[in-house]
Amino acid sequence: MSFLDSILNKYSKMVTPVMGELLDSYVDKENQEIVKYQVFTGGKRIRPALVLITCQLLGGKVKDAIFPAAGLEILHNYSLIIDDIIDNSTLRRNKPTTWFKFGRSIAQCVGIDYSAVVFQAANQSKKPVRMSELFAKTMKTIVDGEILDILFERAGRKEEPYIVKNRYRNIANKDYFKMVSKKTAALFKTCCEIGGIAAGASEKNLKALRNYGFNLGIAFQVQDDILDIFGEKKSFGKKIGKDITERKGGNIVIMLALKELPKSEKKRVLEIMRKKEIKSQDIQGAIQLIKKTNSLQKAYRLGKSFAEKAKENLNDLPKNKWNNILNEIANFTIERKN
């Protein structure tokens, strides 16, 4: 286990029981295991770790940030429950997704529990009103990002006329960055800001934390896009080529590849992504075409540039062991395999 793995494991052990406590509250005993399934399937817990580390970076104590940290991880998992329903995803963290295991109706009910727990967690923080407002803003921002992600899909959802009518025909880089800024980076940004608020940080320090988290989140999503095409299923925990199956136009690797491929091969990739039924050989065919391009190298350089931007903001924050850990997290974000 690496140094960073041990750090994330340490914070996971701190926050997981708190999440269980929050999720159990006001829920009938016979439903508690169903409700906790999503958070107990695993995960790196990088988001609550960011809350706790940034709090300690600025002299705060874990006890001041543990409940909002748990709340933000629950918020993240809430978005995953909904995301998996929207995308018909059957596998996450090498385990069945919540809707696939229990059914869509139960998963939607569980999601409502998660949305309530987010604000229970905020209420158990030092500044509940400020925390709650930031949680609400973040949830709404993530939804805006999710809507863009859906509208970037190349085909499908014919039974949903709004999506068919408003689907993006062309996706520019600025559209991609708008989407990931909302869907992924917003939560990373909030995690770092919440840690600072719990520690009583100055506005100058909060700005540096927000900028660190925002850039880290974009780097994280770029690496996710890379792993979706070039990763290994065993370590990634999700099906490789999932974004092709789900016709996702908002994957930076696919976008870069389409710009580079000859016209006939670009047409072939798009034809695959627009098929009514995308089979495993279709996915492999599309990936082989993508691998002919420099999209992997270009995407990696892009992700690394955002990780470096994140690290630059650490220069405006106290130099201590927590600062060093945040530096390591930025490096990990673009080198991770899951």
C-alpha positions in Angstrom: 0.0 0.0 0.0 1.4 3.4 -1.0 1.6 6.4 1.3 -1.4 8.0 -0.3 -3.4 4.8 -0.2 -2.7 4.6 3.5 -3.9 8.2 4.0 -7.1 7.7 2.1 -7.7 4.4 3.9 -7.2 6.3 7.2 -9.8 8.9 6.4 -12.2 6.3 4.9 -12.2 4.5 8.3 -13.0 7.8 10.0 -15.9 8.8 7.7 -17.6 5.5 6.8 -19.1 4.9 10.3 -20.4 8.4 10.3 -22.1 7.9 6.9 -23.6 4.7 8.3 -24.9 6.5 11.3 -26.5 9.2 9.2 -28.0 6.8 6.7 -29.5 4.6 9.5 -31.2 7.5 11.2 -35.0 7.7 10.8 -34.9 4.6 8.5 -36.8 1.4 9.4 -34.4 -1.3 10.4 -35.4 -3.7 7.6 -34.4 -1.0 5.0 -31.1 0.1 6.5 -28.9 -2.4 4.6 -30.6 -1.4 1.3 -30.0 2.2 2.0 -26.3 1.7 3.0 -25.5 -0.6 0.0 -24.3 2.2 -2.3 -21.8 3.7 0.1 -20.6 0.4 1.4 -19.7 -0.9 -2.1 -16.4 0.9 -1.6 -14.8 3.9 -3.3 -11.6 5.8 -2.6 -13.3 8.4 -0.4 -11.1 11.0 -1.9 -13.8 13.7 -1.5 -14.3 13.4 2.2 -10.5 13.1 2.6 -10.2 16.4 0.8 -12.6 18.0 3.4 -10.6 16.6 6.4 -7.2 17.4 4.9 -8.0 21.0 4.0 -9.5 21.5 7.4 -6.4 20.3 9.1 -4.2 22.2 6.7 -5.6 25.4 8.1 -5.4 24.3 11.8 -8.9 22.9 12.1 -9.8 19.6 13.8 -11.3 16.4 12.3 -14.3 16.6 14.6 -15.2 20.0 13.1 -15.3 18.6 9.6 -16.3 14.9 9.9 -20.1 15.4 9.5 -19.9 17.7 6.4 -17.2 15.3 5.0 -19.6 12.4 5.4 -22.4 14.5 3.9 -20.4 15.3 0.8 -19.5 11.7 0.2 -23.2 10.8 0.5 -24.0 13.6 -2.0 -21.4 12.1 -4.3 -23.0 8.7 -4.0 -26.4 10.1 -4.4 -25.3 11.5 -7.8 -23.9 8.1 -8.7 -27.2 6.3 -7.9 -29.0 8.7 -10.3 -26.2 8.6 -12.8 -26.4 4.8 -13.0 -30.2 4.8 -13.4 -29.9 7.4 -16.2 -27.1 5.5 -18.0 -28.5 2.0 -17.4 -25.1 1.1 -15.8 -25.0 -2.3 -14.2 -21.5 -2.3 -12.7 -19.7 0.1 -10.4 -16.6 -0.7 -8.2 -16.8 -4.2 -9.6 -20.2 -4.7 -7.9 -23.8 -4.4 -9.2 -25.1 -0.9 -9.2 -27.9 0.0 -6.7 -30.7 0.0 -9.3 -29.4 -3.2 -10.9 -29.3 -5.0 -7.6 -32.6 -3.8 -6.1 -34.6 -2.3 -9.0 -35.1 1.2 -10.3 -38.0 2.0 -7.9 -36.0 1.0 -4.8 -32.9 2.9 -6.0 -35.0 6.1 -6.5 -36.4 5.7 -3.0 -32.8 5.3 -1.6 -31.8 8.4 -3.6 -34.4 10.4 -1.7 -32.9 9.2 1.6 -29.5 10.3 0.4 -30.7 13.8 -0.5 -32.2 14.2 3.0 -29.0 12.9 4.7 -26.9 15.5 3.0 -28.6 18.3 4.9 -28.7 16.3 8.2 -24.9 16.3 7.9 -24.8 20.0 7.2 -26.9 20.6 10.3 -24.3 18.9 12.4 -21.5 21.3 11.4 -20.2 24.5 13.0 -21.9 26.7 10.4 -25.0 24.8 9.3 -26.7 27.6 7.3 -23.6 28.4 5.3 -22.9 24.6 4.8 -26.5 23.9 3.7 -26.5 26.7 1.2 -23.2 25.5 -0.3 -24.5 21.9 -0.4 -27.7 23.0 -2.2 -25.7 25.1 -4.7 -23.4 22.2 -5.4 -26.2 19.7 -5.9 -27.9 22.0 -8.4 -24.7 22.6 -10.2 -24.1 18.9 -10.5 -27.6 18.5 -12.0 -26.8 21.2 -14.6 -23.7 19.2 -15.5 -25.6 15.9 -15.7 -28.2 17.5 -18.1 -25.3 18.6 -20.4 -23.8 15.2 -20.3 -27.1 13.7 -21.4 -27.5 16.3 -24.2 -24.0 15.4 -25.4 -25.1 11.8 -26.2 -24.8 10.9 -29.8 -28.1 9.0 -30.0 -30.8 7.2 -28.1 -33.6 8.3 -25.7 -36.1 8.5 -28.6 -38.9 8.3 -26.0 -37.6 11.6 -24.5 -38.5 14.4 -27.0 -36.8 17.2 -25.1 -33.5 15.4 -25.3 -33.9 14.5 -29.0 -34.8 18.2 -29.8 -32.0 19.8 -27.7 -29.2 17.3 -28.3 -25.8 18.9 -29.2 -25.0 18.1 -32.8 -21.4 19.3 -32.3 -19.5 19.4 -29.0 -16.7 22.0 -28.7 -14.0 21.8 -26.1 -15.6 24.7 -24.3 -18.8 22.7 -24.0 -16.9 19.8 -22.6 -15.2 22.0 -20.0 -18.5 23.6 -19.0 -20.0 20.1 -18.4 -17.1 18.7 -16.4 -16.7 21.9 -14.4 -20.3 21.4 -13.2 -20.6 17.6 -13.0 -17.3 16.7 -11.5 -15.2 19.8 -10.6 -17.9 21.5 -8.6 -18.0 18.8 -5.9 -14.2 18.7 -5.6 -14.2 22.5 -5.2 -16.9 22.4 -2.6 -15.1 19.7 -0.6 -12.0 21.9 -0.3 -14.0 25.0 0.5 -16.0 23.1 3.2 -12.8 22.0 4.8 -11.6 25.6 4.9 -14.9 26.9 6.3 -14.8 24.2 9.1 -11.3 25.5 10.0 -12.4 29.2 10.0 -10.3 30.0 7.0 -9.8 33.5 5.6 -11.3 34.5 2.2 -7.8 34.4 0.7 -7.3 30.8 1.8 -10.8 29.8 0.7 -10.1 31.1 -2.8 -6.9 29.1 -3.0 -8.7 26.0 -1.8 -11.6 26.5 -4.3 -9.1 26.9 -7.2 -7.2 23.8 -6.1 -10.3 21.7 -5.8 -11.8 22.9 -9.1 -8.6 22.2 -11.2 -8.2 18.9 -9.4 -11.7 17.9 -10.3 -11.2 18.6 -14.0 -7.9 16.6 -13.9 -9.8 13.7 -12.2 -12.5 13.7 -14.9 -10.0 13.7 -17.7 -8.3 10.7 -16.2 -11.7 9.0 -15.8 -12.3 9.6 -19.6 -8.9 8.1 -20.3 -9.5 5.0 -18.2 -12.9 4.4 -19.8 -11.1 3.8 -23.1 -7.6 2.7 -22.1 -8.1 1.2 -18.6 -8.3 -2.3 -17.4 -11.7 -3.6 -16.2 -10.2 -5.4 -13.1 -8.5 -2.3 -11.7 -11.0 0.3 -13.1 -14.1 -1.4 -11.6 -16.3 -0.5 -14.5 -16.7 -1.8 -18.1 -14.1 -0.5 -20.5 -15.8 1.4 -23.3 -18.8 2.2 -21.2 -18.9 5.7 -22.6 -19.1 4.2 -26.1 -22.0 2.0 -25.0 -23.8 4.9 -23.5 -23.1 7.0 -26.6 -21.3 9.7 -24.5 -20.1 12.5 -26.7 -18.6 14.2 -23.6 -15.5 12.1 -23.3 -12.4 14.1 -24.0 -10.5 11.0 -25.5 -13.3 10.3 -27.9 -13.5 14.0 -28.8 -9.8 14.3 -29.5 -9.8 11.1 -31.5 -12.7 12.2 -33.7 -10.8 15.4 -34.5 -7.7 13.4 -35.6 -9.2 10.4 -37.4 -9.6 10.4 -41.2 -13.2 11.2 -42.3 -14.1 7.5 -43.0 -12.9 6.3 -39.6 -14.5 9.2 -37.8 -17.7 8.3 -39.5 -17.3 4.7 -38.4 -16.9 5.6 -34.7 -20.0 7.8 -34.9 -22.0 5.1 -36.6 -21.1 2.7 -33.8 -22.1 5.3 -31.2 -25.5 5.8 -33.0 -26.4 2.1 -33.3 -29.6 1.0 -31.7 -27.7 -1.9 -30.1 -24.0 -1.5 -29.4 -22.3 -4.9 -29.1 -19.0 -5.8 -27.5 -17.3 -6.1 -31.0 -18.6 -2.7 -31.8 -16.9 -1.3 -28.7 -13.7 -3.0 -29.5 -13.8 -1.8 -33.0 -14.3 1.8 -31.9 -11.5 1.5 -29.3 -9.1 0.2 -31.9 -9.8 3.2 -34.1 -9.3 5.5 -31.2 -6.0 3.8 -30.4 -4.7 4.8 -33.8 -4.7 8.4 -32.8 -2.7 10.5 -30.3 -5.8 11.0 -28.2 -4.3 9.2 -25.1 -1.2 11.4 -25.1 -3.2 14.6 -25.7 -5.7 13.8 -23.0 -3.0 12.9 -20.5 -1.2 16.2 -21.1 -4.4 18.0 -20.6 -5.2 16.3 -17.4 -1.6 16.9 -16.2 -1.9 20.6 -17.0 -5.0 20.9 -14.7 -3.2 18.9 -11.9 -0.3 21.3 -12.2 -2.7 24.3 -11.9 -4.2 22.7 -8.8 -0.8 22.4 -7.2 0.1 26.0 -8.0 -2.6 27.1 -5.6 -0.9 25.2 -2.8 1.8 27.9 -2.8 -0.8 30.3 -1.3 -1.6 28.0 1.6 0.4 27.0 4.7 3.4 24.8 4.1 2.9 21.7 6.2 2.4 18.0 5.9 -1.2 18.5 4.8 0.0 20.7 2.0 2.3 17.9 0.9 -0.6 15.4 0.9 -2.7 17.6 -1.3 0.3 17.8 -3.7 0.4 14.0 -3.7 -3.3 13.8 -4.4 -2.9 16.0 -7.4 -0.2 13.7 -8.7 -2.3 10.6 -8.0 -5.3 12.0 -9.8 -3.7 11.7 -13.2 -1.7 8.5 -12.5 -4.5 6.4 -10.9 -5.8 3.2 -12.5 -9.2 3.2 -10.9 
